[in-house]
Amino acid sequence: MNREDAIIVGGGPCGLAAAISLKEIGINPLVIEKGNIVNAIYHYPTHQTFFSTSEKLEIGNVPFITENYKPKRNQALSYYREVVKRKELRINSFEKVLQVDKQSEQEFVVETDKAVYTAPVVIVATGYYDHPNYLNIPGEELPKVAHYFKEAHPFFDKDVAVIGGKNSSVDAALELVKAGARVTVLYRGSEYSQSIKPWILPEFDSLVRNEKIKMEFEAHIKEITKDAVIYTKNGQDHTIKNDFVFAMTGYHPDHSFLTKMGVNVDEETGRPHFNPETMETNVKGIFIAGVIAAGNNANEIFIENGRFHGDLIAQALINRR
């Protein structure tokens, strides 16, 4: 059994920022990440541009300098790799935490698929990108249905439905139509979402008005079949020819991972019970960092504000000495 001063579950930007904050007070944590560092960013669309400016993605006082006002995915990957090297962070990548059990008042046992560790402090920074919000409709399990969009090239000359009407849906639709796909966007809202990035909405709306993209508002998906999508609009069923579906319906944190540790989670909001001044949960010694603190409202916490959670945790640990 390996003894650690602290274990951080999740190697995203907020987990890395927490590791840096702890190192600055003399605690050298082990970060355990089931993929590679900033795994969620790696799985973003290949040509993704961030909503935030580069300085708002910085951690550990390491400058993030780009020629663009808003950085792209590949630039962020390069930046966070450099941060890990400069700060000499200890990261066990491609290792999955299976469970965290309380051994005593001062000790937790962390079991992974590769080893068993003990530590007095556990920080959960697991994000939410691994858990899509499923539609729970017939046909969603078909291999042609995806909840993540990577790039558009494979869908040239195909009939593609994009389900959802927010940023990820609009971004995917724009890339798909540029790659020669025939795109229909199915959105349950009655008008464009207010959350769509203002610099991409005019281009998207122009393509809709010029019938390059078919946009269906108030569309409620009923079923996906091998060669069609069936949806209801104004009480009537509609069927469109379809080869592939991107269900961009959002994501949510893994509540069960926290509740198994004894952390209370609000059933309605999905928000863990924690002290916002320290980020400590109702289980003493278990802290949270990043978007997992927002529960089901993923639009409340981003890298740009979640990166400071580690400082709050570090101060709480100092006050405990």
Buried (B, 14 or more C-beta within 10 A) or exposed (E): EEEBBBBBBBBBBBBBBBBBBBBBEEBEBBBBBBBEBBBBBBBBBEBBBBBBBBEBBBBBEBEBEBEEEBBBBBBBBBBBEEBBEEBEBBBBBEBEBEEBEBEEEEBBBBBBEEEEBBBBBBBBBBBBBBBBBEBEBEBBEEEBBBBBBBBBEEBEEBBBBBBBBBBBBBBBBBBBBEBEBBBBBBBBEEEBBEEBBEEBBEEBBEBBEEEBBBBBBBBEBBBBEEEBBBBBBEEEEBEBEBBBBBBBBBBBBBBEBBEEBEBBBEEEEBBBBBEEEBBBBEBEBBBBBBBBBBBBEBEEBBBBBBBBBBBBBBBBBEEEE
